[in-house]
Structures are given as C-alpha cells and as structure tokens.
Amino acid sequence: MSFFERYVNSKFYHFTDLFFKILLLNLYMILTTVIGLVIFGLPVALSAGALTLNTILKHTSTEVTDTYFKILKKTFKQTWLKGIIYELIIVVLIFNLMFFYQGIEPINYLFVIALFITLWGLIFTLVAFYHGMILSSIYEVKFIAILKHSYLLTIGYAMRSFLSVLVISLFILLMIWIPILGILLGFSGGLWLVFLLLKKPYVTIETLKVNLEDKTNTYLQ
C-alpha cells in the first residue's frame, strides 16, 4: 500500500477532511445570515446548517456546497417565518430580563423571582429555537405544533439544554478572545457543539429519527 493510500485511509485524513468541511459550512452559514440581514437569514442558516451537519457526520463523503444549498432551497419557506417568531420571543424575553434586573434594587423579591423565571425562559427558548428549526424542516405543520414540541424536547432533556447554552456561552467568550476563531468556526463550530449535546432525541426517539432521515434523503434527491 502506497503512502498516499495509507494517508487517505488514516484517521487523521478523515479528521482534517471533516474539519475543512465544517469550515466551508461555516462560510455558507455566515453568507446566508448576512444576506438575510440576520433576522431573516439566521433561521434558514440554522436549519440548513443543522441538516447538512447531520448528513456530513453520518456520510463523510458528503459534498458540502451542493448539500447545503439544496437543503436551504427546499427548507426556506418552512423555516424563515417560524424562525422570526422565535426571534421575537427571544427579544421580548431579553427586554423583560433587563427590565426586571433594573428593578431589583432596592431588593424587590417579586422582581427577583420574575428575573429568574425570565432567565430560565430565555435559556429554554434559545434551545427550543434550535429544535424548532429542525422540526420545521421535517414536518410541514402549523407553527403552534412546532412551538409546543420544540419546548417539550427542550424540557424533556433539560440538563442537556442547560449544558448546551452554557457551552455556547463559553464558546462565544472564546471567540471574543480569539476573533479569528469566530470567523472560521463561529456558526458551524457552535452548531457542532450543540448537535453533540442535543442529538439524543434525534437518535433515541424512533419516529423522530426515521422522519429526520427520510426528510433529509428527500431534500438530497
């Protein structure tokens, strides 16, 4: 066996190949978000990025460019409006969080309680946003059903949901400390971490697992 054959079949080659695919995915997610003026672009970038990442991790031979834009084109109508609604909920929760924080001095226990409830609501909504974009890509149902099941998945895996927000917060701090990391891996790197932490329902809930695989295969046809 030649050196080239040994290299191509090595774990290092597969790792570097996956790494560069994630770098490329990050570039496409950034472009999608910027072109969509963030508000419109982030939801579709998140849904297409998550499905593309899922495909890459399962089938390492997946071609990133073709896969990402095929999925993006076919999921756009299902995700952008639902994504905006999640974003509005997040903005309202952040506004309420700031309002209650400013009102706790002098000590007001009602404001303190409201602050913690709003904080947990924000944490769960951030994770539900992730689930909601994936569910929107799989199921063509009304938003209220997507909203309900995204929160059920978030609460059902509460510890994983909390850990995902904590890990992403640390990842954002690391990107602030090392800006080049944000440019290279800001979106796809964070998405990879979230995927690893929150993939359990997508591999253990049989119906969800089958529907995700079937829908992804449909998008790639």
Long-range contacts (C-beta under 8 A, 24 or more apart in sequence): 14-60, 17-60, 18-56, 18-57, 18-60, 21-56, 21-62, 21-64, 22-53, 22-56, 22-185, 22-188, 22-189, 22-192, 23-184, 23-185, 23-188, 24-64, 24-65, 25-49, 25-52, 25-53, 25-56, 25-64, 25-68, 25-187, 25-188, 26-184, 26-185, 26-186, 26-187, 26-188, 26-189, 28-64, 28-65, 28-68, 28-69, 29-187, 29-188, 29-191, 30-186, 30-187, 32-72, 33-187, 36-80, 39-84, 39-87, 40-80, 40-84, 42-83, 42-87, 43-79, 43-80, 43-82, 43-83, 43-84, 43-86, 43-87, 43-133, 44-72, 44-75, 44-76, 44-79, 44-80, 44-83, 45-72, 45-187, 46-79, 46-83, 46-129, 46-130, 46-133, 46-191, 47-71, 47-75, 47-78, 47-79, 47-83, 47-133, 47-134, 47-136, 47-137, 48-72, 48-75, 48-137, 49-187, 49-188, 49-191, 50-130, 50-133, 50-134, 50-137, 50-191, 50-195, 51-75, 51-134, 51-137, 51-216, 51-219, 53-188, 53-191, 53-192, 53-195, 54-195, 54-202, 54-212, 54-216, 55-216, 55-220, 57-195, 67-220, 70-219, 70-220, 71-137, 71-216, 71-219, 71-220, 74-219, 75-136, 75-137, 75-219, 78-136, 78-137, 78-140, 79-133, 79-136, 79-137, 81-143, 82-132, 82-133, 82-136, 82-143, 82-146, 83-129, 83-132, 83-133, 83-136, 85-143, 85-147, 86-125, 86-128, 86-129, 86-132, 86-133, 87-129, 89-125, 90-122, 90-125, 90-126, 90-129, 93-118, 93-121, 93-122, 93-125, 94-122, 97-122, 123-161, 123-162, 123-165, 124-151, 124-154, 124-155, 124-161, 126-165, 127-154, 127-161, 127-164, 127-165, 127-198, 128-153, 128-154, 130-164, 130-194, 130-198, 131-198, 134-202, 134-212, 137-215, 138-208, 138-211, 138-212, 138-215, 139-211, 153-201, 156-201, 157-198, 157-200, 157-201, 160-197, 160-198, 160-200, 161-198, 163-197, 164-193, 164-194, 164-197, 164-198, 167-193, 167-194, 167-197, 168-193, 168-194
